[in-house]
Amino acid sequence: MATYKELLARKQELDAEIEQARQAEAQVALANVRETIAAFGFTADDLFGTRRKSRSASNGAPRFRHPETGETWGGRGPRPRWLKGKDPEQFRVRD
């Protein structure tokens, strides 16, 4: 039966061999992917899709503005400190 130290040495050798095999196979796979992308003219959007806009980004116009500091708040999320305890209508942004 092998000793603990001998088994650890074999494990390290196997780990190194596994990593070499992974790198070699990854290179082949990457070459295949690049070839397929070039052959079909895929774009990054085709491969990964387009990013969705968050709901807050679609309605990003501020609805309330602090008159002295210029800080704004869109009306979502926690109410800012400068607006707590006050009527928000007095800070409403007019178009």
Backbone as CSV, one residue per row, in Angstrom:
resi,resn,N_x,N_y,N_z,CA_x,CA_y,CA_z,C_x,C_y,C_z
1,MET,0.830,-1.172,0.000,0.000,0.000,0.000,0.879,1.241,0.000
2,ALA,0.461,2.266,-0.772,1.228,3.495,-0.893,1.073,4.343,0.367
3,THR,2.104,5.114,0.641,2.039,5.992,1.802,1.296,7.283,1.447
4,TYR,0.963,8.009,2.472,0.258,9.272,2.307,1.055,10.229,1.421
5,LYS,2.357,10.370,1.674,3.205,11.282,0.904,3.307,10.840,-0.554
6,GLU,3.359,9.536,-0.786,3.427,9.036,-2.170,2.123,9.348,-2.910
7,LEU,1.020,9.172,-2.211,-0.270,9.474,-2.834,-0.406,10.970,-3.151
8,LEU,0.059,11.832,-2.247,0.019,13.272,-2.502,0.877,13.640,-3.707
9,ALA,2.041,13.008,-3.835,2.918,13.281,-4.978,2.237,12.849,-6.273
10,ARG,1.582,11.680,-6.264,0.862,11.216,-7.455,-0.295,12.154,-7.790
11,LYS,-0.969,12.648,-6.738,-2.076,13.580,-6.947,-1.587,14.858,-7.613
12,GLN,-0.466,15.392,-7.173,0.086,16.597,-7.777,0.451,16.364,-9.240
13,GLU,1.013,15.204,-9.538,1.353,14.868,-10.924,0.088,14.788,-11.776
14,LEU,-0.953,14.141,-11.220,-2.214,14.034,-11.952,-2.868,15.402,-12.145
15,ASP,-2.829,16.245,-11.123,-3.394,17.587,-11.247,-2.705,18.366,-12.368
16,ALA,-1.385,18.259,-12.452,-0.638,18.945,-13.507,-1.012,18.370,-14.878
17,GLU,-1.144,17.060,-14.960,-1.510,16.410,-16.220,-2.933,16.797,-16.638
18,ILE,-3.834,16.863,-15.674,-5.218,17.273,-15.950,-5.254,18.703,-16.480
19,GLU,-4.500,19.590,-15.870,-4.482,20.990,-16.311,-3.918,21.108,-17.719
20,GLN,-2.888,20.358,-18.049,-2.328,20.380,-19.406,-3.352,19.891,-20.420
21,ALA,-4.067,18.822,-20.091,-5.091,18.288,-20.993,-6.224,19.293,-21.162
22,ARG,-6.626,19.946,-20.079,-7.694,20.945,-20.151,-7.294,22.094,-21.060
23,GLN,-6.069,22.586,-20.906,-5.606,23.697,-21.734,-5.546,23.304,-23.209
24,ALA,-5.060,22.095,-23.502,-4.970,21.642,-24.888,-6.363,21.518,-25.510
25,GLU,-7.300,20.925,-24.788,-8.651,20.766,-25.306,-9.373,22.104,-25.419
26,ALA,-9.086,23.013,-24.508,-9.702,24.339,-24.561,-9.231,25.097,-25.800
27,GLN,-7.970,24.947,-26.147,-7.447,25.604,-27.346,-8.136,25.084,-28.603
28,VAL,-8.351,23.775,-28.670,-9.039,23.174,-29.820,-10.487,23.671,-29.871
29,ALA,-11.153,23.690,-28.737,-12.540,24.147,-28.690,-12.633,25.615,-29.093
30,LEU,-11.717,26.450,-28.617,-11.722,27.863,-28.953,-11.493,28.066,-30.447
31,ALA,-10.605,27.296,-31.027,-10.367,27.388,-32.467,-11.630,27.022,-33.244
32,ASN,-12.340,25.991,-32.789,-13.593,25.595,-33.443,-14.655,26.687,-33.334
33,VAL,-14.751,27.295,-32.178,-15.732,28.363,-31.972,-15.409,29.547,-32.875
34,ARG,-14.151,29.945,-32.918,-13.749,31.072,-33.765,-14.026,30.785,-35.232
35,GLU,-13.765,29.572,-35.651,-14.017,29.177,-37.039,-15.515,29.263,-37.357
36,THR,-16.350,28.787,-36.448,-17.794,28.823,-36.656,-18.303,30.257,-36.680
37,ILE,-17.804,31.092,-35.786,-18.208,32.499,-35.756,-17.855,33.179,-37.068
38,ALA,-16.643,32.942,-37.554,-16.213,33.555,-38.809,-17.024,33.028,-39.989
39,ALA,-17.322,31.743,-39.994,-18.046,31.138,-41.119,-19.463,31.679,-41.231
40,PHE,-20.119,31.935,-40.110,-21.504,32.379,-40.138,-21.663,33.878,-39.897
41,GLY,-20.578,34.567,-39.597,-20.639,36.009,-39.395,-21.400,36.425,-38.153
42,PHE,-21.326,35.622,-37.103,-22.014,35.961,-35.861,-21.419,37.223,-35.245
43,THR,-22.280,37.984,-34.568,-21.823,39.163,-33.829,-21.893,38.864,-32.335
44,ALA,-21.373,39.776,-31.538,-21.423,39.597,-30.080,-22.872,39.538,-29.604
45,ASP,-23.760,40.332,-30.219,-25.176,40.292,-29.848,-25.793,38.942,-30.184
46,ASP,-25.376,38.333,-31.305,-25.878,37.003,-31.656,-25.464,35.981,-30.610
47,LEU,-24.245,36.097,-30.137,-23.720,35.111,-29.194,-24.227,35.318,-27.776
48,PHE,-24.265,36.565,-27.338,-24.558,36.840,-25.936,-25.877,37.557,-25.712
49,GLY,-26.556,37.939,-26.779,-27.815,38.666,-26.638,-27.563,40.120,-26.321
50,THR,-28.616,40.903,-26.357,-28.484,42.312,-26.011,-28.856,42.501,-24.559
51,ARG,-28.288,43.505,-23.964,-28.575,43.782,-22.559,-29.909,44.486,-22.450
52,ARG,-30.676,44.071,-21.478,-31.963,44.713,-21.226,-31.745,45.962,-20.413
53,LYS,-32.544,46.953,-20.689,-32.490,48.162,-19.872,-33.279,47.903,-18.605
54,SER,-32.780,48.395,-17.513,-33.527,48.250,-16.266,-34.724,49.191,-16.293
55,ARG,-35.705,48.896,-15.487,-36.901,49.738,-15.473,-36.570,51.157,-15.046
56,SER,-35.659,51.311,-14.119,-35.341,52.655,-13.654,-34.607,53.440,-14.734
57,ALA,-33.856,52.752,-15.600,-33.147,53.447,-16.662,-34.116,53.943,-17.726
58,SER,-35.230,53.233,-17.911,-36.182,53.647,-18.936,-36.955,54.895,-18.521
59,ASN,-37.068,55.132,-17.231,-37.768,56.312,-16.746,-36.814,57.074,-15.836
60,GLY,-35.683,57.483,-16.369,-34.625,58.061,-15.560,-34.763,59.539,-15.274
61,ALA,-35.794,60.200,-15.782,-35.930,61.629,-15.550,-36.263,61.888,-14.083
62,PRO,-35.540,62.799,-13.465,-35.844,63.104,-12.061,-37.176,63.824,-11.945
63,ARG,-37.938,63.471,-10.912,-39.234,64.112,-10.687,-39.180,65.152,-9.580
64,PHE,-38.149,65.061,-8.735,-38.019,66.012,-7.628,-36.580,66.506,-7.571
65,ARG,-36.401,67.801,-7.280,-35.057,68.387,-7.220,-34.956,69.298,-5.997
66,HIS,-33.844,69.158,-5.275,-33.577,70.028,-4.132,-33.118,71.375,-4.690
67,PRO,-33.755,72.479,-4.299,-33.435,73.769,-4.915,-32.044,74.301,-4.570
68,GLU,-31.520,73.937,-3.428,-30.223,74.473,-3.020,-29.059,73.616,-3.494
69,THR,-29.167,72.291,-3.350,-28.047,71.415,-3.694,-28.135,70.861,-5.106
70,GLY,-29.322,70.856,-5.693,-29.493,70.294,-7.030,-29.657,68.790,-7.036
71,GLU,-29.672,68.162,-5.850,-29.878,66.713,-5.779,-31.237,66.373,-6.352
72,THR,-31.333,65.197,-6.991,-32.602,64.795,-7.589,-33.039,63.447,-7.053
73,TRP,-34.325,63.174,-7.243,-34.924,61.894,-6.864,-36.005,61.585,-7.871
74,GLY,-36.035,60.361,-8.366,-36.994,59.962,-9.380,-38.324,59.496,-8.840
75,GLY,-38.456,59.404,-7.532,-39.714,58.975,-6.940,-39.743,57.501,-6.610
76,ARG,-38.662,56.787,-6.872,-38.598,55.363,-6.552,-37.558,55.137,-5.471
77,GLY,-37.757,54.093,-4.729,-36.804,53.763,-3.683,-37.043,54.616,-2.454
78,PRO,-36.142,54.516,-1.490,-36.337,55.275,-0.258,-36.280,56.777,-0.506
79,ARG,-37.094,57.492,0.222,-37.145,58.944,0.094,-35.837,59.534,0.620
80,PRO,-35.223,60.454,-0.119,-33.957,61.039,0.343,-34.147,61.871,1.603
81,ARG,-33.064,62.053,2.342,-33.125,62.779,3.612,-33.654,64.196,3.439
82,TRP,-33.242,64.859,2.384,-33.659,66.249,2.198,-35.152,66.376,1.926
83,LEU,-35.827,65.255,1.652,-37.247,65.280,1.342,-38.100,64.712,2.476
84,LYS,-37.485,64.075,3.456,-38.246,63.471,4.554,-38.920,64.533,5.403
85,GLY,-40.192,64.271,5.684,-40.964,65.180,6.523,-41.439,66.425,5.797
86,LYS,-41.238,66.503,4.489,-41.652,67.678,3.722,-42.620,67.251,2.633
87,ASP,-43.355,68.185,2.128,-44.281,67.919,1.034,-43.476,67.803,-0.262
88,PRO,-43.476,66.645,-0.898,-42.669,66.483,-2.110,-43.114,67.374,-3.265
89,GLU,-44.352,67.799,-3.252,-44.849,68.623,-4.358,-44.108,69.956,-4.483
90,GLN,-43.595,70.470,-3.378,-42.860,71.733,-3.457,-41.500,71.564,-4.133
91,PHE,-41.057,70.297,-4.298,-39.781,70.020,-4.936,-39.936,69.417,-6.338
92,ARG,-41.203,69.271,-6.790,-41.463,68.637,-8.073,-40.823,69.422,-9.207
93,VAL,-40.199,68.708,-10.147,-39.595,69.311,-11.322,-40.705,69.623,-12.313
94,ARG,-40.772,70.839,-12.744,-41.791,71.252,-13.725,-41.158,71.251,-15.114
95,ASP,-41.932,70.810,-16.077,-41.415,70.793,-17.458,-41.539,72.121,-18.128
